[in-house]
Amino acid sequence: MRKCLAVVLAVGCLILAPSPARAVRGGLAGGVAYSSIDRGSRAAGYSLGWRWRAGGGVVAEIALRPGLRLAPALLYREQGAETEFAGIPMTENGEILERVLALDLPIERVVAGRGFVSAGPEIDYLLSGVLTGTVVQESAPASGYRADYTSLASRVDLLLRGGIGWEILTRSPAVAVEASYAQGITSRRRAIGSLPANELPWMASGLDVYRQSACVTRRFELRLRSLW
């Protein structure tokens, strides 16, 4: 955790550092994301919904040539999904909540004066991943559960993102709004629900009592940024 915080502080200082030539500008960004995950290889029977979450961090704008720029961002972001299972012998409702540290590396192309389009990779590092939910089984009262799957598999996730934006103000501080969509190109193993008694492995304990699936992240995001 200390190494992670050190990296965040170092990159933040580099992004916010002033540039005499104004070829590099730094600033802050914040927004909301509407996220979910795909069904994965072992999510048959589950309905996976979308959730609103917030995030923010530091951003930069690096001029490459007229009309073309790199717009890296280091962001803290929350994302997740709703899970629902209706069947026999149980019904279940749950929620996945993930906290990630994201490094966005999009290239932006200026179009129509103040407009721009962007595309590029995103690297997410999972800080925590938790599944909470409630199970109702036949002839049994409802019971709640909480599963922390942070250490279940690789914490690094690679996504591709694309978006469109508009510069509201062009003078310092410059303000822009952007809408984007990100799709995972690698999958992350997640706990998505509890296993019914007839599917539990012998002597199951810990995360073995939960249904696990390799799922891909999907996310729409609306972001506001200010650069100076």
Short mmCIF file of the C-alpha atoms (twelve columns), coordinates in Angstrom:
data_MODEL
# 
_entry.id   MODEL 
# 
loop_
_atom_site.group_PDB 
_atom_site.id 
_atom_site.type_symbol 
_atom_site.label_atom_id 
_atom_site.label_alt_id 
_atom_site.label_comp_id 
_atom_site.label_asym_id 
_atom_site.label_seq_id 
_atom_site.Cartn_x 
_atom_site.Cartn_y 
_atom_site.Cartn_z 
_atom_site.pdbx_PDB_model_num 
ATOM 1   C CA . MET A 1   0.000   0.000   0.000   1 
ATOM 2   C CA . ARG A 2   2.862   2.413   0.789   1 
ATOM 3   C CA . LYS A 3   4.426   1.790   -2.630  1 
ATOM 4   C CA . CYS A 4   1.063   2.381   -4.274  1 
ATOM 5   C CA . LEU A 5   0.612   5.703   -2.456  1 
ATOM 6   C CA . ALA A 6   4.156   6.740   -3.373  1 
ATOM 7   C CA . VAL A 7   3.435   6.120   -7.065  1 
ATOM 8   C CA . VAL A 8   0.184   8.109   -6.851  1 
ATOM 9   C CA . LEU A 9   1.937   11.086  -5.238  1 
ATOM 10  C CA . ALA A 10  4.831   11.001  -7.730  1 
ATOM 11  C CA . VAL A 11  2.570   10.881  -10.795 1 
ATOM 12  C CA . GLY A 12  0.291   13.527  -9.301  1 
ATOM 13  C CA . CYS A 13  3.210   15.909  -8.764  1 
ATOM 14  C CA . LEU A 14  4.397   15.385  -12.344 1 
ATOM 15  C CA . ILE A 15  0.945   16.027  -13.773 1 
ATOM 16  C CA . LEU A 16  0.341   19.159  -11.693 1 
ATOM 17  C CA . ALA A 17  3.822   20.617  -12.207 1 
ATOM 18  C CA . PRO A 18  3.712   23.926  -14.134 1 
ATOM 19  C CA . SER A 19  5.125   24.136  -17.656 1 
ATOM 20  C CA . PRO A 20  6.610   27.451  -18.843 1 
ATOM 21  C CA . ALA A 21  6.072   26.555  -22.482 1 
ATOM 22  C CA . ARG A 22  2.448   25.515  -21.808 1 
ATOM 23  C CA . ALA A 23  3.040   22.381  -23.929 1 
ATOM 24  C CA . VAL A 24  1.945   20.494  -20.814 1 
ATOM 25  C CA . ARG A 25  -1.010  21.421  -18.640 1 
ATOM 26  C CA . GLY A 26  -2.141  19.755  -15.434 1 
ATOM 27  C CA . GLY A 27  -5.366  19.756  -13.494 1 
ATOM 28  C CA . LEU A 28  -8.131  17.847  -11.774 1 
ATOM 29  C CA . ALA A 29  -11.028 15.695  -12.968 1 
ATOM 30  C CA . GLY A 30  -14.124 14.162  -11.449 1 
ATOM 31  C CA . GLY A 31  -17.214 12.382  -12.649 1 
ATOM 32  C CA . VAL A 32  -19.660 9.525   -12.410 1 
ATOM 33  C CA . ALA A 33  -19.540 6.074   -13.977 1 
ATOM 34  C CA . TYR A 34  -22.307 3.633   -14.893 1 
ATOM 35  C CA . SER A 35  -20.651 0.236   -14.696 1 
ATOM 36  C CA . SER A 36  -21.297 -3.485  -14.817 1 
ATOM 37  C CA . ILE A 37  -19.556 -6.740  -15.758 1 
ATOM 38  C CA . ASP A 38  -20.277 -9.337  -18.416 1 
ATOM 39  C CA . ARG A 39  -21.796 -12.672 -17.434 1 
ATOM 40  C CA . GLY A 40  -18.498 -14.575 -17.477 1 
ATOM 41  C CA . SER A 41  -17.946 -18.289 -17.877 1 
ATOM 42  C CA . ARG A 42  -19.775 -19.439 -14.725 1 
ATOM 43  C CA . ALA A 43  -22.564 -16.869 -14.350 1 
ATOM 44  C CA . ALA A 44  -25.361 -18.889 -15.976 1 
ATOM 45  C CA . GLY A 45  -28.689 -18.005 -14.404 1 
ATOM 46  C CA . TYR A 46  -27.468 -14.684 -12.992 1 
ATOM 47  C CA . SER A 47  -28.819 -11.320 -14.055 1 
ATOM 48  C CA . LEU A 48  -26.130 -8.637  -13.826 1 
ATOM 49  C CA . GLY A 49  -27.278 -5.024  -13.557 1 
ATOM 50  C CA . TRP A 50  -25.557 -1.647  -13.749 1 
ATOM 51  C CA . ARG A 51  -24.574 0.686   -10.902 1 
ATOM 52  C CA . TRP A 52  -23.732 4.411   -10.607 1 
ATOM 53  C CA . ARG A 53  -20.436 5.233   -8.865  1 
ATOM 54  C CA . ALA A 54  -18.163 8.305   -8.556  1 
ATOM 55  C CA . GLY A 55  -14.444 8.925   -9.013  1 
ATOM 56  C CA . GLY A 56  -11.793 11.577  -9.550  1 
ATOM 57  C CA . GLY A 57  -8.105  12.371  -9.673  1 
ATOM 58  C CA . VAL A 58  -5.391  14.269  -11.528 1 
ATOM 59  C CA . VAL A 59  -5.134  14.774  -15.291 1 
ATOM 60  C CA . ALA A 60  -2.727  16.261  -17.800 1 
ATOM 61  C CA . GLU A 61  -2.708  17.431  -21.390 1 
ATOM 62  C CA . ILE A 62  0.479   17.003  -23.426 1 
ATOM 63  C CA . ALA A 63  0.602   18.591  -26.880 1 
ATOM 64  C CA . LEU A 64  2.003   16.244  -29.520 1 
ATOM 65  C CA . ARG A 65  1.323   18.373  -32.598 1 
ATOM 66  C CA . PRO A 66  -1.402  20.842  -33.641 1 
ATOM 67  C CA . GLY A 67  -4.780  19.245  -32.974 1 
ATOM 68  C CA . LEU A 68  -3.332  16.117  -31.376 1 
ATOM 69  C CA . ARG A 69  -2.543  15.559  -27.691 1 
ATOM 70  C CA . LEU A 70  -1.993  12.919  -25.031 1 
ATOM 71  C CA . ALA A 71  -4.365  13.215  -22.069 1 
ATOM 72  C CA . PRO A 72  -3.150  10.923  -19.257 1 
ATOM 73  C CA . ALA A 73  -5.142  10.680  -16.035 1 
ATOM 74  C CA . LEU A 74  -4.532  9.002   -12.688 1 
ATOM 75  C CA . LEU A 75  -7.883  8.378   -11.043 1 
ATOM 76  C CA . TYR A 76  -9.467  6.769   -8.013  1 
ATOM 77  C CA . ARG A 77  -12.635 5.130   -9.205  1 
ATOM 78  C CA . GLU A 78  -15.459 3.030   -7.783  1 
ATOM 79  C CA . GLN A 79  -17.304 0.576   -9.989  1 
ATOM 80  C CA . GLY A 80  -19.600 -2.393  -9.547  1 
ATOM 81  C CA . ALA A 81  -22.663 -4.332  -10.567 1 
ATOM 82  C CA . GLU A 82  -25.928 -5.694  -9.231  1 
ATOM 83  C CA . THR A 83  -26.326 -9.471  -9.178  1 
ATOM 84  C CA . GLU A 84  -29.612 -11.342 -9.085  1 
ATOM 85  C CA . PHE A 85  -30.424 -15.040 -9.186  1 
ATOM 86  C CA . ALA A 86  -33.955 -16.459 -9.156  1 
ATOM 87  C CA . GLY A 87  -34.324 -20.222 -9.159  1 
ATOM 88  C CA . ILE A 88  -34.624 -23.389 -7.167  1 
ATOM 89  C CA . PRO A 89  -33.740 -23.925 -4.348  1 
ATOM 90  C CA . MET A 90  -32.879 -20.279 -3.700  1 
ATOM 91  C CA . THR A 91  -33.191 -16.664 -4.772  1 
ATOM 92  C CA . GLU A 92  -30.405 -14.141 -4.292  1 
ATOM 93  C CA . ASN A 93  -29.736 -10.418 -4.600  1 
ATOM 94  C CA . GLY A 94  -26.249 -8.985  -4.323  1 
ATOM 95  C CA . GLU A 95  -23.978 -6.087  -5.156  1 
ATOM 96  C CA . ILE A 96  -20.362 -5.971  -6.301  1 
ATOM 97  C CA . LEU A 97  -18.311 -2.946  -5.246  1 
ATOM 98  C CA . GLU A 98  -14.759 -2.444  -6.508  1 
ATOM 99  C CA . ARG A 99  -12.331 0.355   -5.699  1 
ATOM 100 C CA . VAL A 100 -9.619  0.769   -8.325  1 
ATOM 101 C CA . LEU A 101 -6.674  3.001   -9.115  1 
ATOM 102 C CA . ALA A 102 -6.820  3.714   -12.851 1 
ATOM 103 C CA . LEU A 103 -4.244  5.041   -15.304 1 
ATOM 104 C CA . ASP A 104 -5.876  6.344   -18.506 1 
ATOM 105 C CA . LEU A 105 -3.653  6.991   -21.540 1 
ATOM 106 C CA . PRO A 106 -5.914  8.308   -24.314 1 
ATOM 107 C CA . ILE A 107 -4.893  10.205  -27.444 1 
ATOM 108 C CA . GLU A 108 -7.224  13.112  -28.209 1 
ATOM 109 C CA . ARG A 109 -7.914  14.584  -31.639 1 
ATOM 110 C CA . VAL A 110 -9.432  18.074  -31.803 1 
ATOM 111 C CA . VAL A 111 -12.407 18.366  -34.166 1 
ATOM 112 C CA . ALA A 112 -14.886 21.141  -34.904 1 
ATOM 113 C CA . GLY A 113 -12.986 23.798  -32.971 1 
ATOM 114 C CA . ARG A 114 -13.730 22.925  -29.353 1 
ATOM 115 C CA . GLY A 115 -14.779 19.313  -29.834 1 
ATOM 116 C CA . PHE A 116 -12.494 16.294  -29.500 1 
ATOM 117 C CA . VAL A 117 -12.532 12.520  -29.810 1 
ATOM 118 C CA . SER A 118 -10.346 10.221  -27.744 1 
ATOM 119 C CA . ALA A 119 -9.191  6.606   -27.710 1 
ATOM 120 C CA . GLY A 120 -6.580  4.630   -25.845 1 
ATOM 121 C CA . PRO A 121 -5.789  2.041   -23.192 1 
ATOM 122 C CA . GLU A 122 -6.649  2.058   -19.505 1 
ATOM 123 C CA . ILE A 123 -4.854  0.120   -16.779 1 
ATOM 124 C CA . ASP A 124 -6.792  -0.581  -13.567 1 
ATOM 125 C CA . TYR A 125 -5.304  -1.809  -10.298 1 
ATOM 126 C CA . LEU A 126 -7.827  -3.366  -7.913  1 
ATOM 127 C CA . LEU A 127 -7.585  -1.880  -4.414  1 
ATOM 128 C CA . SER A 128 -10.546 -3.861  -3.073  1 
ATOM 129 C CA . GLY A 129 -13.354 -6.025  -4.386  1 
ATOM 130 C CA . VAL A 130 -16.334 -6.978  -2.206  1 
ATOM 131 C CA . LEU A 131 -19.551 -8.873  -2.859  1 
ATOM 132 C CA . THR A 132 -22.453 -8.424  -0.438  1 
ATOM 133 C CA . GLY A 133 -25.880 -9.970  -0.738  1 
ATOM 134 C CA . THR A 134 -28.889 -11.753 0.684   1 
ATOM 135 C CA . VAL A 135 -29.977 -15.334 0.039   1 
ATOM 136 C CA . VAL A 136 -33.458 -16.775 0.555   1 
ATOM 137 C CA . GLN A 137 -33.652 -20.584 0.479   1 
ATOM 138 C CA . GLU A 138 -36.691 -22.836 0.693   1 
ATOM 139 C CA . SER A 139 -37.851 -23.431 4.271   1 
ATOM 140 C CA . ALA A 140 -35.132 -21.129 5.653   1 
ATOM 141 C CA . PRO A 141 -34.957 -17.474 6.729   1 
ATOM 142 C CA . ALA A 142 -33.084 -14.927 4.629   1 
ATOM 143 C CA . SER A 143 -29.367 -14.696 5.360   1 
ATOM 144 C CA . GLY A 144 -26.798 -12.079 4.420   1 
ATOM 145 C CA . TYR A 145 -23.196 -12.542 3.366   1 
ATOM 146 C CA . ARG A 146 -20.063 -10.552 2.574   1 
ATOM 147 C CA . ALA A 147 -17.164 -11.856 0.447   1 
ATOM 148 C CA . ASP A 148 -13.888 -9.987  -0.010  1 
ATOM 149 C CA . TYR A 149 -12.377 -11.339 -3.249  1 
ATOM 150 C CA . THR A 150 -9.550  -8.781  -3.581  1 
ATOM 151 C CA . SER A 151 -6.839  -11.458 -3.524  1 
ATOM 152 C CA . LEU A 152 -8.765  -13.989 -5.622  1 
ATOM 153 C CA . ALA A 153 -6.750  -13.417 -8.806  1 
ATOM 154 C CA . SER A 154 -4.678  -10.817 -10.648 1 
ATOM 155 C CA . ARG A 155 -5.455  -7.277  -9.540  1 
ATOM 156 C CA . VAL A 156 -4.470  -5.702  -12.885 1 
ATOM 157 C CA . ASP A 157 -7.138  -5.153  -15.536 1 
ATOM 158 C CA . LEU A 158 -6.575  -3.825  -19.065 1 
ATOM 159 C CA . LEU A 159 -9.339  -1.947  -20.891 1 
ATOM 160 C CA . LEU A 160 -9.809  0.022   -24.105 1 
ATOM 161 C CA . ARG A 161 -11.744 3.266   -23.917 1 
ATOM 162 C CA . GLY A 162 -13.086 5.755   -26.414 1 
ATOM 163 C CA . GLY A 163 -15.000 8.968   -26.004 1 
ATOM 164 C CA . ILE A 164 -16.106 12.360  -27.223 1 
ATOM 165 C CA . GLY A 165 -15.805 15.715  -25.486 1 
ATOM 166 C CA . TRP A 166 -16.302 19.446  -25.652 1 
ATOM 167 C CA . GLU A 167 -14.180 22.277  -24.270 1 
ATOM 168 C CA . ILE A 168 -16.541 24.591  -22.404 1 
ATOM 169 C CA . LEU A 169 -13.813 27.128  -21.580 1 
ATOM 170 C CA . THR A 170 -10.535 27.392  -23.477 1 
ATOM 171 C CA . ARG A 171 -8.756  30.005  -21.344 1 
ATOM 172 C CA . SER A 172 -6.923  29.061  -18.168 1 
ATOM 173 C CA . PRO A 173 -8.389  27.334  -16.294 1 
ATOM 174 C CA . ALA A 174 -9.702  25.389  -19.285 1 
ATOM 175 C CA . VAL A 175 -12.812 23.301  -18.592 1 
ATOM 176 C CA . ALA A 176 -13.986 20.335  -20.655 1 
ATOM 177 C CA . VAL A 177 -16.652 17.658  -20.379 1 
ATOM 178 C CA . GLU A 178 -16.212 14.153  -21.799 1 
ATOM 179 C CA . ALA A 179 -18.394 11.084  -22.231 1 
ATOM 180 C CA . SER A 180 -16.648 7.748   -22.744 1 
ATOM 181 C CA . TYR A 181 -17.092 3.986   -22.804 1 
ATOM 182 C CA . ALA A 182 -14.511 1.452   -21.592 1 
ATOM 183 C CA . GLN A 183 -14.508 -2.274  -22.324 1 
ATOM 184 C CA . GLY A 184 -12.207 -4.770  -20.655 1 
ATOM 185 C CA . ILE A 185 -9.920  -6.794  -22.908 1 
ATOM 186 C CA . THR A 186 -8.736  -8.918  -19.992 1 
ATOM 187 C CA . SER A 187 -10.997 -10.646 -17.475 1 
ATOM 188 C CA . ARG A 188 -10.840 -10.548 -13.695 1 
ATOM 189 C CA . ARG A 189 -11.920 -13.405 -11.464 1 
ATOM 190 C CA . ARG A 190 -14.728 -12.278 -9.188  1 
ATOM 191 C CA . ALA A 191 -17.114 -13.712 -6.627  1 
ATOM 192 C CA . ILE A 192 -20.586 -13.170 -8.081  1 
ATOM 193 C CA . GLY A 193 -22.847 -15.106 -5.710  1 
ATOM 194 C CA . SER A 194 -23.161 -17.845 -3.110  1 
ATOM 195 C CA . LEU A 195 -23.296 -21.550 -3.926  1 
ATOM 196 C CA . PRO A 196 -26.372 -23.561 -2.923  1 
ATOM 197 C CA . ALA A 197 -25.784 -26.373 -0.463  1 
ATOM 198 C CA . ASN A 198 -26.002 -29.052 -3.172  1 
ATOM 199 C CA . GLU A 199 -23.117 -27.438 -5.129  1 
ATOM 200 C CA . LEU A 200 -20.713 -26.798 -2.258  1 
ATOM 201 C CA . PRO A 201 -17.361 -28.613 -2.522  1 
ATOM 202 C CA . TRP A 202 -16.558 -31.019 0.283   1 
ATOM 203 C CA . MET A 203 -15.031 -29.202 3.274   1 
ATOM 204 C CA . ALA A 204 -15.571 -25.855 1.522   1 
ATOM 205 C CA . SER A 205 -14.435 -22.714 3.335   1 
ATOM 206 C CA . GLY A 206 -13.504 -19.107 2.623   1 
ATOM 207 C CA . LEU A 207 -14.161 -18.030 -0.964  1 
ATOM 208 C CA . ASP A 208 -14.893 -21.643 -1.992  1 
ATOM 209 C CA . VAL A 209 -18.469 -21.193 -0.774  1 
ATOM 210 C CA . TYR A 210 -19.096 -18.514 -3.421  1 
ATOM 211 C CA . ARG A 211 -19.669 -18.839 -7.134  1 
ATOM 212 C CA . GLN A 212 -16.647 -17.455 -8.987  1 
ATOM 213 C CA . SER A 213 -16.428 -16.317 -12.599 1 
ATOM 214 C CA . ALA A 214 -13.894 -14.602 -14.866 1 
ATOM 215 C CA . CYS A 215 -15.756 -11.435 -15.909 1 
ATOM 216 C CA . VAL A 216 -14.968 -8.416  -18.081 1 
ATOM 217 C CA . THR A 217 -15.505 -4.819  -16.921 1 
ATOM 218 C CA . ARG A 218 -17.881 -2.536  -18.840 1 
ATOM 219 C CA . ARG A 219 -18.288 1.143   -18.001 1 
ATOM 220 C CA . PHE A 220 -19.861 4.356   -19.287 1 
ATOM 221 C CA . GLU A 221 -18.438 7.523   -17.765 1 
ATOM 222 C CA . LEU A 222 -19.212 11.245  -17.708 1 
ATOM 223 C CA . ARG A 223 -16.244 13.345  -16.602 1 
ATOM 224 C CA . LEU A 224 -15.555 17.044  -16.020 1 
ATOM 225 C CA . ARG A 225 -11.952 18.281  -16.006 1 
ATOM 226 C CA . SER A 226 -10.180 21.546  -15.388 1 
ATOM 227 C CA . LEU A 227 -6.654  22.315  -16.670 1 
ATOM 228 C CA . TRP A 228 -4.349  25.254  -15.994 1 
# 
